[in-house]
Amino acid sequence: MNLVTLDQVDLKTLARLADAFVREPIAFPVCFAVTGTLGAGKTRWAQELARAMGLDASEVTSPTFTLLRTYHAQHHTLHHVDAYRVGDEDEWWELGLEECYQEPNAWTVIEWADRFAEAMPPDAIWMQIDIQAVSPDSGTREIQFRCEDPERWNWVERVLQSLRSTE
């Protein structure tokens, strides 16, 4: 399994990370399976991706009660899913996520993905966001990426390399 950890990620760095992902060309749909405690920044990640795609980030809210929200940008579609309130796997599949996973130019961000880990696509990019324990008041996070798909992992590595080169 491929794994990388980013340390001391503040909100500015999170925005730069989203910009770097959206800027780096790809030829496949993307699924971010996002995990982390309440308030860690899962929804903020979806908002930053939306902003980087040219959408109004303030319109991207937690899909807690609607479970799935879709936003259309000029070159991308962003599906934002909250698995926290999904009752079971049947309800999960009723959301129509199989189509989201396969839609060209679609990016799917799934909050609380660990609740349905076995239902995630095998090429999902897992993203664990944790509030930095050493200084919780600073607003920094530790973000861990892991992915088993070689093509997507190469993309993640290119993005992270471009982010490092702009620091």
KEMARMI-370506 format. One record per residue (C-alpha): residue number from 0; residue in three letters; x, y, z. Coordinates in nm, 4 decimals, m for minus. Layout:
<nodes>
<NUM,"Ala",<X,Y,Z>> ...
</nodes>
This chain:
<nodes>
<0,"Met",<0.0000,0.0000,0.0000>> <1,"Asn",<0.1172,0.3506,m0.0828>> <2,"Leu",<0.1111,0.5995,0.2040>> <3,"Val",<0.2241,0.9563,0.2666>> <4,"Thr",<0.1628,1.1931,0.5582>> <5,"Leu",<0.1545,1.5725,0.5489>> <6,"Asp",<0.2223,1.7433,0.8806>> <7,"Gln",<0.1287,2.0919,1.0069>> <8,"Val",<m0.1337,2.1531,0.7355>> <9,"Asp",<m0.3079,2.4836,0.8025>> <10,"Leu",<m0.6088,2.6147,0.6105>> <11,"Lys",<m0.3882,2.8046,0.3664>> <12,"Thr",<m0.1947,2.4872,0.2882>> <13,"Leu",<m0.5201,2.2925,0.2538>> <14,"Ala",<m0.6334,2.5463,m0.0076>> <15,"Arg",<m0.3008,2.5152,m0.1919>> <16,"Leu",<m0.3371,2.1360,m0.1814>> <17,"Ala",<m0.6829,2.1557,m0.3412>> <18,"Asp",<m0.5473,2.3933,m0.6073>> <19,"Ala",<m0.2641,2.1514,m0.6819>> <20,"Phe",<m0.5000,1.8553,m0.7205>> <21,"Val",<m0.7356,2.0422,m0.9527>> <22,"Arg",<m0.4473,2.1811,m1.1576>> <23,"Glu",<m0.2761,1.8445,m1.2139>> <24,"Pro",<m0.4254,1.6825,m1.5274>> <25,"Ile",<m0.5909,1.3415,m1.5031>> <26,"Ala",<m0.7902,1.1145,m1.7308>> <27,"Phe",<m0.9993,0.9317,m1.4717>> <28,"Pro",<m1.2717,0.9948,m1.2142>> <29,"Val",<m1.1520,1.0621,m0.8597>> <30,"Cys",<m1.2934,0.9384,m0.5312>> <31,"Phe",<m1.1586,1.0821,m0.2067>> <32,"Ala",<m1.2629,0.8552,0.0816>> <33,"Val",<m1.2233,1.1015,0.3691>> <34,"Thr",<m1.2059,1.0074,0.7359>> <35,"Gly",<m1.1374,1.1976,1.0550>> <36,"Thr",<m1.3004,1.3120,1.3749>> <37,"Leu",<m1.5806,1.5642,1.3936>> <38,"Gly",<m1.4415,1.9065,1.3054>> <39,"Ala",<m1.1199,1.7752,1.1510>> <40,"Gly",<m1.1854,1.9373,0.8129>> <41,"Lys",<m1.3671,1.6843,0.5956>> <42,"Thr",<m1.6274,1.9337,0.4696>> <43,"Arg",<m1.3616,2.2032,0.4413>> <44,"Trp",<m1.1724,1.9738,0.2018>> <45,"Ala",<m1.4799,1.9497,m0.0229>> <46,"Gln",<m1.5181,2.3294,m0.0056>> <47,"Glu",<m1.1571,2.3873,m0.1046>> <48,"Leu",<m1.1876,2.1500,m0.3996>> <49,"Ala",<m1.5052,2.3309,m0.5082>> <50,"Arg",<m1.3302,2.6680,m0.4836>> <51,"Ala",<m1.0333,2.5368,m0.6842>> <52,"Met",<m1.2787,2.4143,m0.9520>> <53,"Gly",<m1.4278,2.7629,m0.9775>> <54,"Leu",<m1.7394,2.7013,m0.7693>> <55,"Asp",<m1.8664,2.9129,m0.4815>> <56,"Ala",<m1.7279,2.7268,m0.1789>> <57,"Ser",<m1.9896,2.8828,0.0498>> <58,"Glu",<m2.2565,2.6819,m0.1328>> <59,"Val",<m2.0815,2.3565,m0.0439>> <60,"Thr",<m2.2183,2.2537,0.2925>> <61,"Ser",<m2.2177,1.9271,0.4777>> <62,"Pro",<m2.4637,1.6936,0.3054>> <63,"Thr",<m2.5702,1.5525,0.6413>> <64,"Phe",<m2.9431,1.5294,0.5693>> <65,"Thr",<m2.9476,1.5121,0.1892>> <66,"Leu",<m2.6566,1.2640,0.1988>> <67,"Leu",<m2.5413,1.3485,m0.1577>> <68,"Arg",<m2.5003,1.6864,m0.3223>> <69,"Thr",<m2.3731,1.7458,m0.6731>> <70,"Tyr",<m2.2107,2.0639,m0.8006>> <71,"His",<m2.1233,2.1378,m1.1635>> <72,"Ala",<m1.8164,2.3438,m1.2506>> <73,"Gln",<m1.6941,2.4321,m1.5979>> <74,"His",<m1.4639,2.1295,m1.6318>> <75,"His",<m1.5605,1.9104,m1.3371>> <76,"Thr",<m1.8506,1.7643,m1.1461>> <77,"Leu",<m1.8137,1.7446,m0.7701>> <78,"His",<m2.0188,1.4886,m0.5774>> <79,"His",<m2.0153,1.5440,m0.2016>> <80,"Val",<m2.1400,1.2552,0.0123>> <81,"Asp",<m2.1868,1.2162,0.3869>> <82,"Ala",<m2.1878,0.8524,0.4959>> <83,"Tyr",<m2.2431,0.9339,0.8629>> <84,"Arg",<m2.6229,0.9190,0.8512>> <85,"Val",<m2.6565,0.6377,0.5971>> <86,"Gly",<m2.8328,0.3535,0.7728>> <87,"Asp",<m2.7003,0.0480,0.5927>> <88,"Glu",<m2.5349,m0.0740,0.2745>> <89,"Asp",<m2.8677,m0.0962,0.0877>> <90,"Glu",<m2.9314,0.2716,0.1531>> <91,"Trp",<m2.5713,0.3414,0.0515>> <92,"Trp",<m2.6159,0.1848,m0.2927>> <93,"Glu",<m2.9542,0.3563,m0.3391>> <94,"Leu",<m2.7643,0.6853,m0.3517>> <95,"Gly",<m2.6371,0.5861,m0.6995>> <96,"Leu",<m2.2715,0.6173,m0.6157>> <97,"Glu",<m2.1597,0.3589,m0.8694>> <98,"Glu",<m2.2382,0.6126,m1.1416>> <99,"Cys",<m2.0512,0.8859,m0.9526>> <100,"Tyr",<m1.7405,0.6675,m0.9281>> <101,"Gln",<m1.7377,0.6129,m1.3058>> <102,"Glu",<m1.8511,0.9503,m1.4397>> <103,"Pro",<m1.5850,1.1208,m1.6552>> <104,"Asn",<m1.4448,1.4422,m1.4996>> <105,"Ala",<m1.6269,1.3639,m1.1746>> <106,"Trp",<m1.4706,1.4004,m0.8341>> <107,"Thr",<m1.6443,1.2361,m0.5416>> <108,"Val",<m1.5668,1.3351,m0.1827>> <109,"Ile",<m1.7098,1.0922,0.0720>> <110,"Glu",<m1.7061,1.2041,0.4347>> <111,"Trp",<m1.7011,0.9292,0.6993>> <112,"Ala",<m1.5995,0.6804,0.4279>> <113,"Asp",<m1.4765,0.4332,0.6882>> <114,"Arg",<m1.8409,0.3548,0.7728>> <115,"Phe",<m1.8701,0.1802,0.4333>> <116,"Ala",<m1.5068,0.0970,0.3600>> <117,"Glu",<m1.5999,m0.2215,0.1738>> <118,"Ala",<m1.8265,m0.0213,m0.0591>> <119,"Met",<m1.5549,0.2243,m0.1627>> <120,"Pro",<m1.4146,0.1808,m0.5118>> <121,"Pro",<m1.0843,m0.0101,m0.5086>> <122,"Asp",<m0.9103,0.2922,m0.6627>> <123,"Ala",<m1.0290,0.5355,m0.3935>> <124,"Ile",<m0.7781,0.7784,m0.2520>> <125,"Trp",<m0.8119,0.7492,0.1245>> <126,"Met",<m0.7558,1.0724,0.3115>> <127,"Gln",<m0.7336,1.0685,0.6923>> <128,"Ile",<m0.7528,1.4187,0.8442>> <129,"Asp",<m0.6601,1.4644,1.2101>> <130,"Ile",<m0.6302,1.7793,1.4147>> <131,"Gln",<m0.2648,1.8174,1.5094>> <132,"Ala",<m0.2280,1.6877,1.8639>> <133,"Val",<0.0763,1.8972,1.9480>> <134,"Ser",<m0.1070,2.2268,1.9046>> <135,"Pro",<m0.4848,2.1901,1.8652>> <136,"Asp",<m0.5339,2.5684,1.8930>> <137,"Ser",<m0.3133,2.6366,1.5910>> <138,"Gly",<m0.5664,2.4879,1.3503>> <139,"Thr",<m0.3104,2.2626,1.1883>> <140,"Arg",<m0.3873,1.9139,1.0736>> <141,"Glu",<m0.2083,1.5977,0.9816>> <142,"Ile",<m0.3303,1.4522,0.6539>> <143,"Gln",<m0.2506,1.0996,0.5497>> <144,"Phe",<m0.3081,0.9823,0.1925>> <145,"Arg",<m0.3147,0.6175,0.0945>> <146,"Cys",<m0.4163,0.4439,m0.2241>> <147,"Glu",<m0.3726,0.1022,m0.3785>> <148,"Asp",<m0.4290,0.2052,m0.7407>> <149,"Pro",<m0.0912,0.2767,m0.9091>> <150,"Glu",<m0.2287,0.5307,m1.1575>> <151,"Arg",<m0.4040,0.7358,m0.8916>> <152,"Trp",<m0.1107,0.7043,m0.6544>> <153,"Asn",<0.1235,0.8427,m0.9216>> <154,"Trp",<m0.1169,1.1346,m0.9557>> <155,"Val",<m0.1157,1.1947,m0.5781>> <156,"Glu",<0.2646,1.1894,m0.5772>> <157,"Arg",<0.2814,1.4395,m0.8666>> <158,"Val",<0.0397,1.6695,m0.6832>> <159,"Leu",<0.2352,1.6520,m0.3582>> <160,"Gln",<0.5605,1.7124,m0.5437>> <161,"Ser",<0.4164,2.0216,m0.7132>> <162,"Leu",<0.2923,2.1439,m0.3752>> <163,"Arg",<0.6391,2.1028,m0.2222>> <164,"Ser",<0.8049,2.2851,m0.5119>> <165,"Thr",<0.5845,2.5927,m0.4546>> <166,"Glu",<0.6587,2.6181,m0.0805>> 
</nodes>
